Amino acid sequence: MLRLALTGVVHRAGRKPRARERAAGARLLLPCAIVAALLGPLAPAQQRDPPPSSIRCTVRETGGLPIQDILADAFCGPIRFHTTMEGPGRFVFRGLPAGTCRVEIRRAGLWTWETRVLRLLPGESATADFELPRLGALAGKLADDEGNPLPHFQVRLLRREYDRGVLRYAIGRTATADDEGRYRIPDIPPGIGHLLVARPPADREVDEVPSVYPPVYYPDADTIGAAQTITLRDGEEREGMDFRISRTPAFCVAGSIQAGTPGVFQYILRPAEPASGMATFGGQRRGQTDAEGNFRTCGWPRGEYRLLSWRPAPQPGMEAFYGTAEVFVADRHSEDVRVTPAPRIPLAGRLVWDGQPPREPFEQPLTVSIRPANGVILANVDTSRGGTASLPGEFTFLGRQDDYDVAVQGLRGRLYVKGMVYAGESVLGRPMRLGARPGPAELTVTIGQDGALLGAVVTDREGGAIPHAWVSMVPEHATSAADLSVSGILQQTDQSGRLDPVAVAPGKYRVLGWNWKLDRTPESLERIWGARSRATEVTADSAETVEVKVAVQEID
């Protein structure tokens, strides 16, 4: 290392240097020039970190009133930032890096997110303003077929969303009827289709009884497929959402759960439909067998049910068991249900390249997510939900014989999931049935590296950019609105109306711009599917970067 000690001349303010000082200064010019020449190549100027950026946000309701109970996060690349509140409806994110960040907000207690994408310069203080629609409400009365009120019944709001081509359901807000059978569900987001179901007070065991009140979907359907979709307007409070519920014959379900050796099993009996979703709402009941594995549960109306049974691993290193059975309740008790749970099924997985590996290795680990498609996670049985793996690399999973959703996260650049094969069949974009075939089976995930980059700019009819618009990209091979939840791309533009290019499989796409938030609800996907004939068609070839300009689709 070269160390240089320099001696300088101090010039004091207000006094000219003496002759001797001027001469000394002149003699220093040559050494200083030599030192500068040496330091130039050896010690470049120190690089300073760019100054942090920030985003100031305001959140108001339609009409201008600030909203206080807001949950907000900012995502800049893989990093998540929390916010500092500055007052009602005002908050700020500080210390953000330059680049593209996404702000997500939602009202406390609700599941609907609003987003803004912003491209930040170093040290920039950007703004993002949100105007959320006013929430609505539903109200009504529950009565039996003679008009008598049904107090303490539960009324649940159900939301719908497509995932991997399957329509799934989850519970929204819940209300309990008062002593007069009246209920009210507040804080319902407008513009989104919901279903409404009423049911008896609790999922509890009942004695053998001749009749029960079954779950009823509004207005008077006994199955979810026959339920009426309810969509509120901005701030609408809709009354008169009444239920008339009649008693129906009730029956018992009994049988045994055996796994070689006697023991106590846990079980859940639930309606067979819907088969997938984050929760059940039409009535389910938990219980446990006796020491010999026998069980009996009563109070079930006619219908099709699914029995889930399991015995958790008693301690680490010991095996858990899991089994299912379909149960049909017609006009009599179902007394001979037999379930034979099996040990959990090990899954070996591989991440592989499509073709020759790239010259530069992909060093970032990928996350492989494996979750039950029916939304039921069993403690001490579902002990593994995926993990991380290198590319190429291997991963393992231990699960039960059931349907699972598989996703790979962390790809970047032109990389995309090109194939996903389990037990010789493609499970790309659809649930994987673990244990579908006897014997060991492997899950192979193939990563394509020839993806195209497809971006967009959304404009109005005069050609002006529209900030924070939405873009839909529909691949040529899609055949239905449900397919869009598998292969469709729904993204939001930044404040300049530009969507950063996203990696897509090579092929043809129909691209549309929207002034309406896109999501995977049936209403949104059906609207996109119905408008595809007005879309701009673009071909994105292998390893190509394409940007398309599209006019916005006006949606009131």
C-alpha positions in Angstrom: 0.0 0.0 0.0 1.3 3.5 -0.8 1.1 5.9 2.0 1.7 9.7 1.3 2.0 12.4 3.9 1.4 15.9 2.5 2.3 19.2 4.0 0.3 22.2 2.9 0.5 25.9 3.3 -2.2 27.6 5.3 -3.5 30.9 3.9 -5.1 33.0 6.6 -8.0 35.1 5.5 -7.4 38.8 5.3 -3.6 38.6 4.8 -1.6 38.3 1.6 1.1 35.5 1.7 4.7 36.7 2.2 7.3 36.1 -0.5 8.8 33.2 1.4 5.4 31.6 1.6 4.8 32.1 -2.1 8.1 30.4 -2.9 7.2 27.5 -0.6 3.9 27.2 -2.4 5.5 27.1 -5.7 7.9 24.4 -4.7 4.9 22.3 -3.7 3.2 22.4 -7.1 5.5 19.7 -8.7 5.2 17.2 -5.8 1.4 17.7 -5.7 1.1 17.0 -9.4 3.1 13.8 -9.0 0.9 12.7 -6.0 -2.3 13.5 -8.0 -1.0 11.4 -10.9 -0.3 8.5 -8.5 -3.6 8.7 -6.7 -5.6 8.8 -9.9 -5.3 5.2 -10.9 -4.8 3.8 -7.4 -7.6 5.5 -5.4 -10.7 6.4 -7.4 -13.2 8.7 -5.9 -15.3 7.1 -3.1 -18.7 6.0 -4.3 -21.5 7.3 -2.2 -24.8 5.5 -1.8 -27.6 7.2 -3.6 -29.9 9.2 -1.4 -33.0 7.3 -0.3 -36.4 8.0 -1.8 -39.9 8.2 -0.2 -43.5 7.9 -1.1 -46.2 10.0 0.6 -49.7 8.6 0.3 -53.2 9.9 1.0 -56.3 7.6 1.3 -59.8 9.1 0.9 -63.2 7.8 0.4 -65.4 8.8 -2.5 -66.5 12.3 -1.5 -63.2 13.3 0.0 -63.3 12.0 3.6 -60.0 10.6 4.9 -59.9 6.9 5.9 -58.1 6.1 9.1 -58.0 2.3 9.5 -55.6 1.5 6.7 -53.0 -1.3 6.5 -50.2 -0.4 4.0 -46.9 -1.9 2.8 -44.4 -1.0 0.0 -42.5 -3.7 -1.9 -39.3 -2.6 -3.7 -37.9 -5.7 -5.3 -37.8 -8.5 -2.6 -37.8 -6.0 0.3 -40.9 -5.1 2.2 -41.2 -1.7 3.8 -43.6 -0.6 6.5 -45.2 2.8 6.9 -45.2 5.7 9.3 -48.7 7.3 9.8 -48.8 11.1 9.6 -52.4 11.6 10.4 -55.9 10.4 9.3 -55.6 9.0 5.8 -51.9 10.1 5.4 -48.8 8.0 5.7 -45.3 8.0 4.3 -42.7 5.3 3.3 -39.1 6.5 3.9 -35.7 5.0 3.1 -36.8 3.4 -0.2 -34.3 2.5 -2.9 -34.5 3.9 -6.4 -36.3 1.7 -8.9 -39.8 0.3 -9.1 -41.9 0.0 -5.9 -45.4 -1.2 -5.4 -47.6 0.2 -2.6 -50.4 -2.0 -1.3 -53.2 -0.7 1.0 -56.4 -2.2 2.4 -59.0 -1.3 5.0 -58.5 -3.1 8.3 -60.6 -6.2 8.4 -61.1 -6.4 4.6 -59.4 -8.6 2.0 -59.5 -6.3 -1.0 -56.2 -4.6 -1.8 -55.6 -1.4 -3.8 -52.2 -0.8 -5.4 -50.0 1.8 -6.9 -46.8 1.2 -8.9 -44.2 4.0 -8.8 -40.8 4.3 -10.5 -38.5 6.2 -8.1 -35.4 8.3 -8.8 -32.6 8.5 -6.2 -33.7 10.9 -3.5 -37.2 11.5 -5.1 -40.2 12.2 -2.9 -43.1 10.7 -4.9 -46.8 10.8 -4.1 -49.6 8.2 -4.4 -53.2 9.2 -3.9 -55.9 6.6 -3.3 -59.7 7.1 -3.6 -61.6 4.1 -2.3 -65.3 3.5 -2.9 -67.7 3.7 0.0 -68.5 0.4 1.6 -72.0 -1.0 1.6 -74.1 -3.3 3.8 -76.6 -6.1 3.6 -79.5 -6.6 6.1 -82.4 -8.8 6.4 -84.3 -11.3 8.6 -84.3 -15.1 9.1 -87.5 -17.0 9.8 -88.8 -20.5 9.6 -91.5 -21.7 7.2 -94.2 -20.4 9.6 -92.6 -17.0 9.9 -91.1 -17.5 13.3 -87.7 -15.7 13.8 -84.5 -17.7 13.9 -82.3 -16.0 16.5 -78.6 -16.5 16.7 -78.2 -18.0 13.2 -75.1 -17.0 11.4 -75.1 -15.3 8.0 -71.8 -15.4 6.1 -70.6 -13.4 3.1 -68.7 -15.6 0.6 -66.2 -14.3 -1.9 -65.2 -16.0 -5.1 -61.9 -16.1 -7.0 -60.4 -18.3 -9.7 -57.1 -20.0 -9.0 -55.4 -22.5 -11.3 -58.6 -22.7 -13.3 -60.8 -23.6 -10.3 -63.4 -21.4 -8.8 -62.7 -21.2 -5.1 -64.5 -19.7 -2.2 -63.6 -18.1 1.2 -65.5 -16.6 4.0 -65.9 -12.8 4.1 -67.7 -11.0 6.9 -70.1 -12.8 9.3 -73.1 -11.6 11.3 -75.2 -13.2 13.9 -79.0 -12.7 14.0 -80.4 -11.0 17.0 -83.4 -12.3 19.1 -85.8 -11.2 16.4 -83.8 -13.0 13.7 -82.5 -9.7 12.2 -78.9 -9.4 10.9 -76.7 -6.8 9.3 -73.4 -7.2 7.5 -71.5 -3.9 7.2 -68.3 -2.9 5.4 -68.9 -4.8 2.1 -66.7 -3.7 -0.9 -68.9 -2.6 -3.9 -68.5 -3.9 -7.4 -67.6 -7.4 -6.3 -70.0 -10.4 -6.6 -70.6 -12.1 -3.3 -72.7 -15.1 -2.1 -74.7 -15.2 1.1 -75.3 -18.3 3.2 -77.3 -18.7 6.4 -76.8 -21.6 8.8 -77.5 -22.7 12.4 -75.5 -21.2 15.2 -72.4 -23.4 15.5 -70.6 -26.5 14.2 -71.2 -28.6 17.3 -72.1 -32.2 17.8 -75.8 -32.9 18.2 -77.8 -35.8 19.4 -79.8 -38.0 17.1 -82.7 -35.8 16.1 -85.4 -36.2 13.4 -84.8 -32.9 11.7 -82.4 -29.9 11.5 -82.2 -26.5 9.8 -79.8 -26.9 6.8 -77.5 -24.3 5.4 -79.3 -22.1 2.8 -77.7 -20.0 0.1 -79.5 -16.8 -0.8 -82.3 -16.6 -1.7 -83.4 -20.2 -1.2 -80.8 -22.6 -2.7 -79.5 -25.7 -1.0 -76.3 -25.8 -3.1 -73.7 -23.2 -3.8 -74.0 -23.6 -7.5 -77.6 -22.3 -7.4 -76.8 -19.3 -5.2 -77.6 -15.8 -6.4 -74.6 -13.4 -6.9 -75.0 -10.2 -5.0 -73.1 -7.0 -6.1 -73.5 -3.7 -4.3 -73.0 -0.2 -5.7 -70.8 2.4 -4.1 -72.1 3.0 -0.6 -75.3 0.9 -1.1 -77.0 -0.4 1.9 -79.4 -3.1 0.7 -82.2 -4.3 3.0 -84.8 -7.0 2.6 -82.2 -9.8 2.1 -84.5 -12.3 4.0 -84.1 -16.0 4.4 -87.0 -18.5 4.9 -85.5 -21.8 6.2 -87.5 -25.0 6.6 -86.5 -28.0 8.7 -85.3 -31.1 6.8 -84.8 -34.7 7.9 -81.6 -35.4 9.7 -79.4 -38.5 9.8 -76.3 -40.0 11.4 -73.0 -41.0 10.0 -71.1 -43.7 11.7 -68.2 -46.1 11.0 -64.6 -46.8 11.8 -61.2 -45.4 11.0 -58.4 -48.1 11.1 -54.7 -47.9 10.3 -53.4 -51.3 11.4 -53.2 -50.6 15.1 -56.1 -49.3 17.2 -55.9 -45.7 18.2 -57.8 -42.4 18.5 -58.2 -40.5 15.2 -59.3 -36.9 14.6 -61.8 -36.2 11.8 -63.6 -33.5 10.0 -66.9 -34.2 8.2 -67.7 -31.4 5.7 -69.8 -30.8 2.6 -68.2 -32.2 -0.6 -68.8 -29.0 -2.5 -67.1 -26.7 -2.8 -64.1 -29.0 -2.9 -61.5 -26.2 -2.8 -61.1 -23.0 -1.0 -59.6 -21.4 2.0 -62.5 -22.3 4.3 -65.8 -24.2 4.6 -69.0 -22.4 5.5 -71.9 -24.7 4.6 -71.3 -26.6 7.9 -68.5 -28.8 9.0 -67.9 -30.7 12.2 -64.8 -31.8 14.0 -64.6 -34.8 16.3 -62.6 -37.8 17.4 -63.0 -41.5 17.5 -62.9 -43.8 20.5 -59.8 -45.8 21.3 -60.9 -48.4 18.8 -61.3 -45.9 16.0 -65.1 -45.9 16.0 -67.1 -42.8 15.5 -70.7 -41.6 15.2 -72.0 -38.1 14.4 -75.6 -37.0 13.9 -77.7 -34.1 12.7 -76.7 -34.2 9.0 -79.2 -33.3 6.3 -79.3 -35.1 2.9 -76.2 -34.4 0.8 -72.7 -35.4 -0.2 -69.9 -35.1 2.3 -66.2 -35.8 2.6 -64.7 -37.3 5.7 -61.1 -36.2 6.5 -59.4 -38.3 9.1 -55.9 -38.2 10.6 -53.7 -39.2 13.5 -50.9 -36.7 14.2 -47.4 -37.9 14.8 -47.3 -38.5 18.6 -43.7 -37.3 18.7 -40.9 -36.3 16.3 -39.7 -39.3 14.3 -43.0 -41.1 14.4 -45.4 -41.3 11.5 -48.7 -39.5 11.0 -51.6 -41.1 9.2 -54.2 -39.5 6.9 -57.2 -40.8 5.0 -60.5 -39.7 3.3 -63.8 -41.1 2.4 -66.8 -39.9 0.4 -70.1 -40.1 2.4 -73.6 -40.0 0.9 -76.5 -39.2 3.1 -79.8 -40.0 1.4 -83.0 -41.1 3.3 -81.4 -43.1 6.0 -78.4 -43.2 8.4 -75.0 -43.9 6.8 -73.8 -46.5 9.3 -70.9 -48.3 7.6 -68.3 -45.7 6.7 -64.8 -47.3 6.5 -61.6 -45.3 6.3 -58.1 -46.7 6.1 -55.6 -43.9 6.6 -52.2 -44.3 5.2 -48.8 -42.9 6.2 -47.8 -39.6 4.6 -46.4 -39.7 1.1 -42.8 -38.5 0.4 -42.3 -36.4 -2.7 -39.0 -36.0 -4.4 -38.8 -32.9 -6.7 -36.3 -31.5 -9.1 -35.8 -28.1 -10.7 -34.2 -28.5 -14.1 -33.3 -26.2 -17.0 -35.0 -26.5 -20.4 -32.1 -27.3 -22.7 -28.4 -26.5 -21.8 -27.8 -24.5 -18.6 -26.9 -20.9 -19.1 -23.2 -19.9 -19.1 -23.6 -17.9 -15.9 -25.1 -20.0 -13.0 -28.4 -18.9 -11.4 -27.3 -18.4 -7.8 -30.5 -17.1 -6.2 -32.5 -19.9 -4.4 -36.0 -20.4 -5.6 -39.0 -21.0 -3.3 -41.2 -24.0 -4.1 -44.6 -23.6 -2.4 -46.8 -26.7 -1.9 -50.1 -26.1 -0.2 -53.4 -28.2 0.2 -55.8 -27.1 -2.5 -58.8 -27.6 -0.2 -57.4 -25.1 2.3 -57.4 -27.6 5.2 -54.0 -27.5 7.0 -53.7 -30.2 9.7 -51.4 -29.6 12.6 -48.7 -32.2 13.0 -49.6 -33.7 9.7 -48.8 -30.9 7.2 -45.4 -30.4 8.7 -43.9 -29.4 5.3 -45.2 -26.9 2.8 -42.3 -26.8 0.4 -39.0 -25.0 0.8 -36.1 -23.6 -1.2 -34.1 -25.2 -3.9 -31.2 -24.2 -6.2 -31.5 -24.2 -10.0 -30.8 -26.9 -11.0 -31.5 -28.7 -7.7 -33.6 -31.0 -5.7 -36.3 -30.6 -3.0 -38.4 -32.9 -0.8 -41.9 -32.7 0.6 -43.9 -34.9 2.9 -47.7 -34.7 2.5 -51.0 -36.6 2.5 -52.9 -38.2 -0.4 -54.8 -35.1 -1.5 -54.7 -32.3 -4.0 -52.0 -29.7 -3.7 -51.2 -26.4 -5.4 -47.6 -26.0 -6.5 -45.9 -22.7 -7.3 -42.3 -21.6 -8.0 -41.3 -18.1 -6.8 -38.2 -16.0 -7.3 -37.6 -16.3 -11.0 -36.3 -13.2 -12.7 -35.3 -11.9 -16.1 -36.5 -14.1 -18.9 -37.0 -17.2 -16.8 -40.5 -18.8 -16.5 -42.0 -22.2 -15.5 -42.2 -24.1 -18.8 -43.3 -27.5 -17.5 -44.4 -29.2 -14.3 -44.8 -33.0 -14.5 -45.9 -35.4 -11.7 -46.2 -39.1 -12.1 -46.0 -38.8 -15.8 -48.8 -36.2 -16.2 -48.6 -32.4 -16.5 -49.8 -30.5 -13.4 -48.8 -27.1 -14.8 -51.6 -24.7 -13.8 -53.7 -27.3 -12.1 -53.7 -29.1 -8.7 -51.4 -32.0 -8.2 -52.9 -35.2 -6.7 -50.2 -36.5 -4.4 -50.2 -40.3 -4.4 -52.2 -40.4 -7.6 -50.3 -43.6 -8.6 -48.9 -46.3 -6.3 -45.2 -46.3 -5.7 -42.6 -43.5 -5.7 -43.3 -40.6 -8.1 -41.2 -37.5 -8.8 -42.2 -33.9 -9.5 -40.1 -32.3 -12.2 -40.3 -28.5 -12.7 -38.7 -27.3 -15.9 -37.6 -23.7 -16.1 -37.5 -22.1 -19.5 -34.8 -19.5 -20.2 -36.0 -18.3 -23.6 -38.9 -16.2 -22.4 -39.9 -13.0 -24.1 -40.2 -9.7 -22.2 -43.6 -8.1 -22.9 -44.3 -4.6 -21.7 -47.0 -2.0 -22.4 -47.9 1.7 -22.3 -51.6 2.6 -21.6 -52.9 5.8 -23.2 -56.2 7.6 -23.5 -57.8 8.1 -26.9 -55.7 11.3 -27.5 -52.5 9.4 -26.8 -51.8 10.7 -23.4 -50.4 8.3 -20.8 -52.7 7.1 -18.1 -51.0 6.6 -14.7 -51.7 3.5 -12.6 -53.8 1.8 -15.3 -54.1 -2.0 -15.6 -53.0 -4.3 -18.4 -54.3 -7.7 -19.3 -52.3 -10.1 -21.5 -54.3 -13.1 -22.8 -52.3 -15.9 -24.4 -53.5 -17.4 -27.7 -54.1 -20.8 -26.2 -56.5 -19.7 -23.5 -60.0 -21.1 -24.1 -62.1 -19.6 -21.3 -62.2 -17.0 -18.6 -61.2 -19.6 -16.1 -58.0 -20.2 -18.1 -56.9 -16.6 -17.4 -56.3 -17.5 -13.8 -53.7 -20.0 -15.1 -52.0 -18.3 -18.0 -53.3 -14.7 -18.1 -51.2 -11.8 -16.9 -52.8 -8.9 -14.9 -50.4 -6.1 -14.1 -50.6 -2.4 -13.1 -48.6 0.4 -14.8 -46.6 3.0 -13.0 -47.2 6.8 -12.7 -46.2 7.3 -16.3 -48.6 4.7 -17.7 -45.8 2.2 -18.4 -45.7 -1.4 -17.5 -42.2 -2.8 -17.1 -41.7 -5.8 -19.4 -42.6 -9.1 -17.7 -41.3 -12.6 -18.7 -43.8 -14.6 -20.7 -43.7 -17.8 -22.7 -43.0 -17.2 -26.3 -46.2 -16.9 -28.3 -49.1 -14.6 -29.3 -50.9 -12.4 -26.8 -53.9 -10.2 -26.8 -53.2 -7.0 -24.8 -55.7 -4.6 -23.3 -55.4 -1.5 -21.1 -58.0 -0.8 -18.4 -59.0 2.1 -16.1 -60.6 -0.6 -13.8 -58.8 -2.7 -11.2 -58.2 -6.3 -12.5 -58.2 -9.3 -10.3 -59.1 -13.0 -10.5 -62.8 -12.7 -9.5 -65.3 -14.1 -12.0 -66.5 -10.6 -12.8 -63.0 -9.4 -13.7 -61.9 -12.4 -15.8 -65.2 -12.6 -17.7 -64.9 -9.0 -18.6 -61.4 -9.5 -19.9 -62.5 -12.6 -21.8 -65.4 -10.8 -23.4 -63.3 -7.9 -24.6 -60.5 -9.9 -26.2 -61.8 -9.2 -29.7 -60.9 -5.5 -29.1 -57.4 -6.3 -27.9 -54.1 -5.5 -29.6 -52.5 -8.7 -30.9 -48.7 -9.0 -30.5 -46.3 -11.8 -31.1 -43.5 -12.2 -28.5 -40.8 -14.4 -29.9 -38.2 -16.3 -28.0 -35.7 -14.0 -26.2 -37.4 -10.9 -27.7 -38.3 -7.7 -25.9 -41.6 -6.2 -27.0 -43.5 -3.1 -25.9 -47.0 -2.4 -27.1 -49.1 0.8 -26.8 -52.8 0.2 -26.0 -55.7 2.5 -25.6 -57.6 2.2 -22.3 -60.9 0.4 -22.1 -63.3 2.8 -20.3 -65.2 1.1 -17.5 -67.5 3.1 -15.3 
